[in-house]
Amino acid sequence: MEDISSYVQKHKERFIEELKDLLKIPSVSADPVFSQDVLNAAEAVKESLLKAGCAHAEICDTPGYPIVYGEKIIDPTLPTVLVYGHYDVQPPDPMDLWESGPFDPVIKQTPIHPEGAIFARGACDDKGQMFMHVKALEYMVQSGTLPCNVKFMIEGEEEVGSESLGWFIERNQEKLKNDVILISDTGMISNTQPSITTGLRGLSYMEVKVVGPNRDLHSGLYGGAVANPINILTKMIASLHDENQHITIPGFYDKVIEISPEERSEMAKAPFSLEQYKNALDIDDVYGEKGYTTNERNSIRPTLDVNGIWGGYTGEGAKTVIPSAAYAKISMRLVPDQNWKEISQLFKDHFESLAPKGVKVEVTPHHGGQAYVTPIDSIGYQAASRAYSDTFGVTPIPQRSGGSIPIVSLFESVLKSKTILMGFGLNSDAIHSPNEHFGIFNYLKGIETIPLFYKYFTELKQSPQ
């Protein structure tokens, strides 16, 4: 029987080329222009699951983009692992900052990835990481080492809020019944120090609009006489933080759980170089809430950020106008016990109260989700820890992530299952940014590690407790 390392090396080039083919499909769920491409990506995922060894795979319709479901049931009495991932990707904009085409995957060396990395939109988030699970299944089926049942649920709306996923889960609870949910849509500390994500922040995503005069006005004739929506909007946004970068929305922190000094001390043991962090981002200094470290600010503390702002004239040359309206998109990352719907309402009430006379304000909630924490004493975490230890030769560190996967809390509430987050990406992989990439080392190491999770999870699940 061929071991996983040998199998990966033998099929390395094919694994890379198959991922490249998937990355060539511009499955941007946020833009209707790409709707057929999103559907094409779903079909490609279905075919890859069947080719890898799923006994059954299908494209399941939803009110939005479809969910690809696949399964390999070898014995109903054995444990079942449900793999979740997504085949949709973020928009590639701004296009002029890409060094190569976002949907023309190429392999290039980087200081962090000397063996090469695949550059393309979706390479790390999440096509590359999702596809590791498909190739891991292929190995287990081909080698006859699949120790338990496996199901796949791959969606096409993760980047726009996963609205149809809840609809699908509610209607397919028996079909999706499992013992643990496995996701690779997160990262790890480095290629020499793996980590397992034990916490995710929640999310509340809002859009705001400030409306002034009924049309764009000449800034000479009307400047200083009527409210300028852009000026007003920027002042309103600036007031959402105080001088210590503390969020000023009344009630925002009421349910925030303060992490104990002991847990903060444990978190501080994770390898981290502030200088390398600043150098990687080409910044002179970090910035954030007073009293917390960089790693604490982006994991255990809630935040509020403007994701986009526009209005007036932004084309070439000059056009002297006072705009009729100004807009912004604002996201809040939340921590355990903060309810995203409550926070959305607090934001709406507060933001509307900030508007002076002379303008009208519209606040539109988009999507959100709850924060999530998984215990490190669970069977799933122990299995993941052993798997990483085997392939990396180092015990992984538990680490909370600053990112959000809103559906993880939904999985627990509806499917009653814990989720294990086995990420293989790095912070430097530029997800959601131009030149997104995923290291060849990380891709192949993920394929090697995942079958060991199945092995250890099945053993621990079946051993006397």
Secondary structure as UniProt FT lines:
FT   HELIX           4..10
FT   HELIX           12..23
FT   TURN            29..30
FT   HELIX           32..34
FT   HELIX           35..52
FT   STRAND          56..60
FT   STRAND          67..72
FT   TURN            76..77
FT   STRAND          80..86
FT   HELIX           95..97
FT   TURN            102..103
FT   STRAND          106..108
FT   TURN            114..115
FT   STRAND          117..119
FT   TURN            121..126
FT   HELIX           127..143
FT   STRAND          149..155
FT   HELIX           158..160
FT   HELIX           163..171
FT   TURN            173..176
FT   STRAND          180..183
FT   STRAND          195..200
FT   STRAND          202..211
FT   STRAND          217..218
FT   HELIX           219..222
FT   TURN            223..225
FT   HELIX           229..238
FT   TURN            239..240
FT   TURN            243..244
FT   TURN            250..255
FT   HELIX           261..267
FT   TURN            268..269
FT   HELIX           274..281
FT   TURN            290..291
FT   HELIX           294..297
FT   TURN            298..300
FT   STRAND          303..311
FT   STRAND          321..322
FT   STRAND          325..334
FT   TURN            336..337
FT   HELIX           340..353
FT   TURN            357..358
FT   STRAND          360..369
FT   STRAND          372..373
FT   TURN            376..377
FT   HELIX           379..392
FT   STRAND          397..400
FT   HELIX           407..415
FT   STRAND          419..421
FT   HELIX           427..429
FT   TURN            431..432
FT   TURN            434..435
FT   STRAND          437..439
FT   HELIX           440..462
//
